[in-house]
Amino acid sequence: MPPLKLNSKNLAQIFNAGKGQIKVPTYQRNAAVKEGIVHIGVGGFHRAHLAVYIDQLMQKHGVTDYAIAGVGLTPFDKKMRDVLKSQDHMYTVIERSAKGSIANIVGSINSFLFAPDDREAVVAKMAHPDTHIVSLTITESGYYYNENTHELQAEHPDIQFDLDPANEKAPRTTFGFLYAALARRFASGLNPFTVMSCDNMQKNGAITRHMLESFARLRNPEIAEWISKKGHFPNAMVDRITPQTAPADITALADDFGIQDEWPVVTEPFMDWVIEDHFCDGRPPFEKVGVKVVKDLRAVEEFEKHKLRLLNGSHSAIGYAGQLAGFKYVHEVLANDTYKEFLWQMMQQEVKPLLPEIPGVDIDEYCRTLIERFSNPTIMDQLPRICLNASGKIPQFIMPSIAEAIWVTGPFKRLCFVAAAWFRYLHGIDDAGNKFDIEDPMLEDLQARAVKGGLQPHEILGVKSLFGDDLRTDKRFLEEISKAMELIAKDGVLKTMPKYVD
């Protein structure tokens, strides 16, 4: 029997063909629900995380006023628009582990707006009274956040375009859309919607607030003051490994489950979310589906510091050096005993001592769980995915640990090795001389600096939007990263790494 096209008409057949191994939405959709969440950036992670939690709330608890309206701001989102539309905005989440695969069809995304088609429609949707939350997965670079000054990159051409009142009905950036919609709600006497970042950034809510208020202050101080007083921006820690979907995943879904889905999501069984209970216009009962909703901001910050420094920092350690060494998948890197020991020692000896203690959290057990998750061969997590947009990741995941190690004179040679591997990675050539593609919004500048700097870090460290003076001027750090850069260039990653393993 040929696979069944995923759409509303075929749901019953898909469920029956799966003999109970496939979960399908049985709740009402479309006009029967309200779209209380507008989400910007409908990629793999959103569809494996927030959209899954909302799907569970709709399926298990009858929630009908927080369905999701997806939004794509860039031309690259056109394919997502077309695929979701052809599938009545449903898609499949494939959870893979050593025990096997599970297929869950998710229906919480109720519609999708492609901004290049109609930017005014996106503003109107956010401004609508039914919208209580605008959530974001726009990657680190989408926040126009200067890592050094901690201020909005107001000089960026896209921000400058959106600051022009003449362009208010056709914004380009997330902050242009948020401001335009909030200004409309302000004029209508409505509450602001909550802006909820689901991106991997420490203090993601606080950064979002500061960037949006800074933008609004440049446009209209009165609206900026209203946002400051009434707007809510919860901080959150999000966690679920979600590799890019490959053609083989689409084929496997058709062969194993009989579902024809043009863009399924592949992920691990593990899923976590800790969020601050800080909403200004209502929220779903997230607690009912396992989300840790906490009153104390400090608790969120401690959880996210653990996650960003250990999980995301380890991903950086795996990705850039792994790409140089010629690996393709995360689990292949972990199959190398020296690499696995390097990763364990970096977490235990260099990162763990810098982390706060959280009651009930065993850091050693968390590290062991991470090694197990990274070693999962069934999700086929590709290194280029975790290497994407490093200019927004290395300053978040690696450099803060190095900076803290400088302050306390702690060990950091492995962290410096990771930074040095990224500096070498920017050349776009692996240890065997093979070229590879790099995706980064700052690539042109960074690559030119990498070539000019050669085996010295000063040119790249000179990017003041990414690196602070504490790094540029610390003798111990400069010596350690220069040494690592020279060794990697001379001998390659795999011959150099044993020197960094005790």
C-alpha positions as CSV (number, residue, x, y, z in Angstrom):
1,M,0.0,0.0,0.0
2,P,1.5,3.4,-1.0
3,P,2.0,5.9,1.8
4,L,-0.9,8.2,2.6
5,K,-0.5,11.9,2.1
6,L,-0.6,13.8,5.4
7,N,-3.8,15.9,5.5
8,S,-7.0,16.1,7.5
9,K,-8.9,13.9,5.1
10,N,-6.5,11.0,5.5
11,L,-5.9,11.2,9.3
12,A,-8.3,8.3,10.2
13,Q,-6.7,6.1,7.6
14,I,-3.2,7.0,8.7
15,F,-4.1,6.1,12.3
16,N,-5.7,2.8,11.4
17,A,-2.9,1.8,9.1
18,G,-0.4,2.5,12.0
19,K,-2.2,0.0,14.3
20,G,-1.9,2.3,17.3
21,Q,1.8,3.1,16.7
22,I,0.9,6.5,15.3
23,K,-0.6,9.3,17.4
24,V,-2.9,11.7,15.5
25,P,-4.7,14.8,16.7
26,T,-8.3,14.1,17.6
27,Y,-9.1,17.7,18.8
28,Q,-10.8,20.3,16.7
29,R,-8.8,22.7,14.6
30,N,-9.2,25.6,12.2
31,A,-12.2,27.9,13.0
32,A,-13.1,25.8,16.1
33,V,-10.1,27.2,18.0
34,K,-8.5,30.6,18.7
35,E,-4.9,31.3,17.7
36,G,-3.6,32.6,20.9
37,I,0.1,32.3,20.0
38,V,1.8,33.8,17.0
39,H,5.2,32.2,16.5
40,I,8.0,33.7,14.4
41,G,10.5,31.2,13.0
42,V,8.8,27.9,12.3
43,G,11.8,25.6,12.1
44,G,12.6,22.2,13.3
45,F,13.1,23.2,16.9
46,H,9.8,25.0,17.3
47,R,8.0,22.1,15.7
48,A,9.7,19.7,18.1
49,H,9.3,21.8,21.2
50,L,6.7,24.5,21.8
51,A,4.3,23.2,19.2
52,V,4.5,19.7,20.7
53,Y,3.7,21.1,24.2
54,I,0.7,23.0,22.8
55,D,-0.4,19.9,20.8
56,Q,-0.4,17.9,24.1
57,L,-2.4,20.6,25.8
58,M,-5.0,20.6,23.0
59,Q,-5.1,16.8,22.9
60,K,-5.0,15.9,26.6
61,H,-6.6,18.9,28.3
62,G,-9.0,20.4,25.7
63,V,-7.2,23.8,25.4
64,T,-8.8,25.7,22.5
65,D,-7.5,29.3,22.8
66,Y,-3.8,28.8,22.3
67,A,-3.4,27.3,18.8
68,I,-0.4,28.6,16.9
69,A,-0.3,30.9,13.9
70,G,3.1,30.4,12.4
71,V,5.0,33.3,10.8
72,G,7.9,33.2,8.3
73,L,9.8,36.5,7.8
74,T,12.4,35.5,5.3
75,P,12.3,34.2,1.7
76,F,13.7,30.9,3.0
77,D,10.4,30.3,4.9
78,K,8.5,30.0,1.6
79,K,9.0,26.2,1.5
80,M,7.7,25.8,5.0
81,R,4.6,27.8,4.0
82,D,4.0,25.6,1.0
83,V,4.5,22.3,2.8
84,L,2.4,23.2,5.8
85,K,-0.4,24.5,3.6
86,S,-0.4,21.3,1.5
87,Q,-0.7,19.2,4.7
88,D,-3.4,21.3,6.4
89,H,-0.6,22.7,8.6
90,M,0.1,19.3,10.2
91,Y,3.4,17.5,10.3
92,T,5.0,14.5,11.9
93,V,7.4,14.4,14.8
94,I,9.6,11.3,14.7
95,E,11.2,10.4,18.0
96,R,14.2,8.1,17.6
97,S,16.1,6.1,20.2
98,A,17.7,2.8,20.7
99,K,14.3,1.4,21.5
100,G,12.9,2.3,18.1
101,S,10.9,5.1,16.5
102,I,7.6,6.7,17.4
103,A,5.6,8.9,15.0
104,N,3.4,11.7,16.4
105,I,1.3,13.9,14.0
106,V,1.1,17.4,15.4
107,G,-1.8,19.7,14.7
108,S,-1.2,22.7,17.0
109,I,0.0,25.0,14.2
110,N,-3.3,26.2,12.8
111,S,-2.2,28.6,10.1
112,F,0.9,30.1,8.6
113,L,1.6,33.7,7.4
114,F,4.5,34.3,5.0
115,A,5.5,37.9,5.6
116,P,7.0,38.7,2.2
117,D,3.5,38.0,0.8
118,D,1.7,40.3,3.1
119,R,3.6,42.1,5.9
120,E,0.5,44.0,7.0
121,A,-1.3,40.7,7.7
122,V,1.4,39.7,10.1
123,V,1.2,43.0,12.0
124,A,-2.6,42.7,12.1
125,K,-2.4,39.1,13.4
126,M,-0.1,40.1,16.2
127,A,-2.2,43.1,17.1
128,H,-5.4,41.0,17.2
129,P,-7.1,40.7,20.7
130,D,-7.0,36.9,20.4
131,T,-3.2,37.0,20.3
132,H,-1.9,36.6,23.9
133,I,1.7,35.5,23.2
134,V,4.2,36.2,20.4
135,S,6.9,33.5,20.6
136,L,10.3,33.5,18.9
137,T,12.9,31.0,17.5
138,I,14.8,33.5,15.4
139,T,18.4,32.3,16.3
140,E,20.9,34.4,18.1
141,S,21.6,36.7,15.2
142,G,17.9,37.7,14.9
143,Y,18.1,39.7,18.1
144,Y,20.6,42.3,16.7
145,Y,22.3,42.0,20.1
146,N,25.9,43.3,20.5
147,E,27.6,40.8,22.7
148,N,30.2,43.3,23.9
149,T,28.1,46.3,24.7
150,H,24.9,44.4,25.4
151,E,23.0,47.0,23.3
152,L,20.9,46.9,20.2
153,Q,22.8,47.0,16.9
154,A,20.9,50.2,16.0
155,E,23.2,50.9,13.1
156,H,22.3,47.7,11.3
157,P,20.7,48.5,7.9
158,D,17.7,46.4,8.6
159,I,17.1,48.0,12.0
160,Q,17.6,51.4,10.4
161,F,14.9,50.5,7.7
162,D,12.4,49.5,10.4
163,L,13.1,52.7,12.4
164,D,11.8,54.8,9.5
165,P,8.1,55.5,10.3
166,A,7.5,55.3,6.5
167,N,8.2,51.6,6.7
168,E,6.0,50.7,9.7
169,K,3.5,48.7,7.6
170,A,6.2,46.8,5.9
171,P,8.9,45.9,8.5
172,R,11.8,43.6,7.9
173,T,13.0,42.5,11.4
174,T,11.3,40.8,14.3
175,F,11.5,44.0,16.3
176,G,10.0,46.0,13.5
177,F,7.0,43.7,13.5
178,L,6.7,43.5,17.3
179,Y,6.8,47.3,17.6
180,A,4.3,47.9,14.8
181,A,1.8,45.4,16.4
182,L,2.3,46.7,19.9
183,A,1.9,50.3,18.7
184,R,-1.4,49.3,17.2
185,R,-2.5,47.6,20.5
186,F,-1.4,50.7,22.4
187,A,-3.6,52.8,20.2
188,S,-6.6,50.4,20.7
189,G,-6.3,50.4,24.5
190,L,-5.3,46.7,24.6
191,N,-2.7,45.0,26.8
192,P,0.6,44.1,25.2
193,F,1.0,40.5,24.3
194,T,3.7,38.6,26.1
195,V,6.9,38.2,24.0
196,M,8.3,34.7,24.7
197,S,11.8,33.9,23.4
198,C,12.4,30.1,22.9
199,D,16.0,30.6,21.6
200,N,19.1,29.2,23.2
201,M,20.4,32.4,24.9
202,Q,21.1,33.0,28.5
203,K,18.6,35.6,29.8
204,N,16.7,35.4,26.5
205,G,13.7,37.2,27.9
206,A,15.7,40.0,29.4
207,I,17.7,40.4,26.1
208,T,14.4,40.4,24.1
209,R,13.0,43.1,26.4
210,H,16.0,45.3,26.2
211,M,16.3,45.0,22.4
212,L,12.6,45.8,21.9
213,E,12.5,48.7,24.4
214,S,15.7,50.1,22.8
215,F,14.1,49.9,19.3
216,A,10.8,51.4,20.6
217,R,12.6,54.2,22.4
218,L,14.2,55.2,19.0
219,R,10.7,55.2,17.4
220,N,8.4,56.5,20.1
221,P,9.4,57.0,23.8
222,E,5.8,56.9,24.9
223,I,5.2,53.4,23.5
224,A,8.6,52.4,24.8
225,E,7.5,53.5,28.3
226,W,4.2,51.5,27.9
227,I,6.1,48.4,26.9
228,S,8.5,48.9,29.8
229,K,5.6,49.1,32.4
230,K,3.2,46.6,31.0
231,G,5.1,44.3,28.7
232,H,6.3,40.8,30.0
233,F,9.2,38.9,28.6
234,P,9.7,35.6,30.4
235,N,13.1,34.0,30.6
236,A,13.3,30.4,29.6
237,M,15.6,27.4,29.2
238,V,14.7,25.1,26.3
239,D,16.2,21.8,25.5
240,R,15.6,19.2,22.8
241,I,18.1,18.0,20.2
242,T,16.5,18.5,16.7
243,P,18.7,17.7,13.7
244,Q,17.9,18.9,10.3
245,T,15.5,16.8,8.3
246,A,17.2,14.7,5.6
247,P,15.6,13.1,2.5
248,A,16.2,9.7,4.1
249,D,14.0,10.7,7.0
250,I,11.1,11.4,4.7
251,T,11.7,8.1,3.0
252,A,11.9,6.2,6.3
253,L,8.6,7.8,7.5
254,A,6.9,6.6,4.3
255,D,8.4,3.1,4.6
256,D,8.0,2.5,8.3
257,F,4.7,4.3,9.0
258,G,3.1,4.8,5.7
259,I,3.0,8.6,6.0
260,Q,3.9,10.9,3.1
261,D,5.1,14.1,4.9
262,E,7.2,16.5,2.9
263,W,8.9,18.0,6.0
264,P,8.7,15.9,9.2
265,V,10.8,16.6,12.3
266,V,13.3,14.1,13.7
267,T,14.2,14.4,17.4
268,E,15.1,12.6,20.6
269,P,12.6,11.4,23.2
270,F,14.1,13.9,25.7
271,M,12.3,17.3,26.0
272,D,12.6,20.0,28.7
273,W,11.5,23.5,29.3
274,V,11.9,25.8,32.3
275,I,10.1,29.1,32.0
276,E,9.5,32.1,34.2
277,D,5.9,32.7,35.2
278,H,5.9,36.2,33.8
279,F,3.0,36.8,31.3
280,C,0.9,39.9,30.9
281,D,-2.1,38.7,28.9
282,G,-2.7,35.1,30.0
283,R,-0.9,31.9,29.2
284,P,-1.7,28.2,28.6
285,P,-1.5,25.8,31.6
286,F,2.0,24.6,30.6
287,E,2.4,22.8,33.9
288,K,-0.1,20.2,32.9
289,V,2.3,18.8,30.2
290,G,5.5,18.8,32.2
291,V,6.8,22.3,31.7
292,K,8.7,23.7,34.7
293,V,7.0,27.0,35.3
294,V,8.9,28.9,38.1
295,K,8.3,32.1,40.0
296,D,12.0,32.8,40.7
297,L,13.9,34.3,37.8
298,R,17.1,33.1,39.4
299,A,16.0,29.5,39.0
300,V,15.6,29.9,35.3
301,E,19.0,31.6,35.0
302,E,20.6,28.7,36.9
303,F,19.0,26.1,34.7
304,E,19.8,27.9,31.5
305,K,23.4,28.5,32.6
306,H,23.8,24.7,33.1
307,K,22.2,23.9,29.8
308,L,24.0,26.6,27.7
309,R,27.5,25.9,29.2
310,L,27.2,22.1,29.2
311,L,24.9,21.1,26.3
312,N,25.4,23.9,23.9
313,G,29.1,24.4,24.9
314,S,29.6,20.7,24.3
315,H,27.9,21.0,20.9
316,S,30.4,23.7,20.0
317,A,33.2,21.4,21.1
318,I,31.8,18.6,19.0
319,G,31.0,20.7,15.9
320,Y,33.9,22.9,14.9
321,A,36.7,20.5,15.7
322,G,34.6,17.6,14.5
323,Q,34.1,19.2,11.1
324,L,37.8,19.9,10.8
325,A,38.5,16.2,11.7
326,G,36.3,15.1,8.8
327,F,33.4,13.7,10.9
328,K,29.8,14.1,9.6
329,Y,27.5,13.2,12.5
330,V,27.6,14.0,16.2
331,H,27.4,10.3,17.2
332,E,30.5,9.6,15.1
333,V,32.5,12.1,17.1
334,L,31.4,10.5,20.3
335,A,32.4,7.1,19.0
336,N,36.0,8.4,19.1
337,D,37.2,7.5,22.7
338,T,39.7,10.4,22.8
339,Y,37.1,12.9,21.7
340,K,34.6,11.6,24.2
341,E,37.1,11.8,27.1
342,F,38.1,15.3,26.0
343,L,34.4,16.3,26.2
344,W,33.9,14.7,29.6
345,Q,37.0,16.4,31.0
346,M,36.0,19.8,29.6
347,M,32.6,19.5,31.2
348,Q,33.8,18.1,34.5
349,Q,37.1,20.0,35.1
350,E,36.5,23.4,33.4
351,V,32.7,24.1,33.1
352,K,31.2,22.3,36.1
353,P,33.3,24.3,38.7
354,L,31.8,27.6,37.3
355,L,28.2,26.5,37.6
356,P,25.8,27.2,40.5
357,E,24.4,24.3,42.5
358,I,20.7,23.7,41.9
359,P,18.7,21.8,44.6
360,G,17.7,18.4,43.2
361,V,20.0,18.6,40.2
362,D,23.0,16.2,39.9
363,I,25.5,17.8,37.5
364,D,27.4,14.6,37.1
365,E,24.3,12.8,36.1
366,Y,23.3,15.6,33.7
367,C,26.7,15.3,32.1
368,R,26.4,11.5,31.7
369,T,22.9,12.1,30.2
370,L,24.4,14.5,27.7
371,I,27.0,12.0,26.6
372,E,24.3,9.4,26.1
373,R,22.1,11.8,24.1
374,F,25.1,12.9,21.9
375,S,25.9,9.3,21.3
376,N,22.4,8.4,20.0
377,P,23.1,7.2,16.5
378,T,19.4,7.0,15.4
379,I,18.8,10.7,15.1
380,M,21.7,11.3,12.7
381,D,22.5,14.8,14.0
382,Q,24.7,16.5,11.4
383,L,27.7,18.6,12.4
384,P,26.9,21.5,9.9
385,R,23.6,22.0,11.8
386,I,25.3,22.6,15.2
387,C,28.0,24.7,13.4
388,L,25.4,27.2,12.0
389,N,25.7,30.8,12.9
390,A,28.7,30.4,15.2
391,S,29.1,34.1,15.7
392,G,26.0,34.0,17.8
393,K,26.9,30.8,19.6
394,I,30.6,30.8,20.6
395,P,30.2,34.1,22.5
396,Q,27.2,32.6,24.3
397,F,28.3,29.1,25.0
398,I,32.2,29.0,25.2
399,M,33.5,32.5,25.9
400,P,31.6,33.2,29.1
401,S,33.2,30.1,30.7
402,I,36.6,31.2,29.5
403,A,36.0,34.7,30.9
404,E,34.9,33.3,34.3
405,A,37.9,31.0,34.3
406,I,40.1,34.1,33.8
407,W,38.5,35.8,36.7
408,V,39.0,32.8,39.1
409,T,42.3,31.6,37.5
410,G,40.6,28.3,36.8
411,P,41.6,25.7,34.1
412,F,40.5,26.5,30.6
413,K,42.8,24.8,28.1
414,R,40.1,22.6,26.6
415,L,37.7,25.6,26.3
416,C,40.5,27.5,24.5
417,F,41.0,24.5,22.2
418,V,37.3,24.7,21.2
419,A,37.7,28.5,20.5
420,A,40.8,27.8,18.5
421,A,39.0,25.1,16.5
422,W,36.3,27.6,15.6
423,F,39.0,30.1,14.5
424,R,40.5,27.5,12.3
425,Y,37.0,26.3,11.1
426,L,36.5,29.8,9.7
427,H,39.0,29.1,6.9
428,G,36.5,26.6,5.5
429,I,39.0,23.8,4.9
430,D,39.3,20.6,7.0
431,D,42.4,18.9,8.2
432,A,42.5,16.8,5.0
433,G,42.3,19.8,2.7
434,N,38.7,19.4,1.8
435,K,36.5,22.6,1.5
436,F,33.2,22.9,3.4
437,D,30.5,25.5,3.5
438,I,30.0,27.9,6.4
439,E,26.7,29.6,7.2
440,D,27.1,32.7,9.4
441,P,25.7,36.2,9.1
442,M,29.2,37.6,9.8
443,L,31.1,35.2,7.6
444,E,32.7,37.7,5.2
445,D,34.3,39.7,8.0
446,L,35.2,36.8,10.2
447,Q,36.7,34.8,7.3
448,A,38.8,37.8,6.2
449,R,40.1,38.2,9.7
450,A,40.8,34.5,10.1
451,V,43.0,34.6,6.9
452,K,44.7,37.9,7.9
453,G,45.3,36.7,11.5
454,G,46.8,33.4,10.5
455,L,47.9,31.5,13.6
456,Q,47.3,34.4,15.9
457,P,43.8,35.2,17.5
458,H,44.1,39.0,17.6
459,E,42.2,39.8,14.4
460,I,39.2,37.7,15.3
461,L,39.2,38.9,18.9
462,G,39.1,42.4,17.5
463,V,35.4,42.0,16.7
464,K,34.1,44.1,19.5
465,S,30.5,43.1,19.0
466,L,31.6,39.5,19.9
467,F,34.5,39.7,22.3
468,G,35.3,41.8,25.4
469,D,38.5,43.5,26.5
470,D,38.9,40.8,29.2
471,L,39.7,38.3,26.5
472,R,41.8,40.6,24.3
473,T,44.1,41.6,27.1
474,D,44.5,38.5,29.2
475,K,48.0,37.1,28.7
476,R,47.2,33.5,29.9
477,F,44.3,33.2,27.5
478,L,46.2,34.6,24.6
479,E,49.0,32.2,25.1
480,E,46.7,29.2,25.5
481,I,44.5,29.9,22.4
482,S,47.6,30.8,20.3
483,K,49.2,27.5,21.3
484,A,46.0,25.6,20.3
485,M,45.7,27.4,17.0
486,E,49.3,26.5,16.1
487,L,48.9,22.9,17.0
488,I,45.6,22.4,15.2
489,A,47.1,24.1,12.1
490,K,50.3,22.0,12.2
491,D,49.0,18.6,13.2
492,G,45.2,18.6,12.8
493,V,42.5,18.0,15.4
494,L,42.8,14.3,16.0
495,K,46.6,14.4,16.5
496,T,46.3,17.5,18.7
497,M,43.5,16.4,20.9
498,P,45.4,13.8,23.0
499,K,47.6,16.7,24.3
500,Y,44.4,18.1,25.9
501,V,43.3,14.8,27.6
502,D,44.7,13.9,31.0
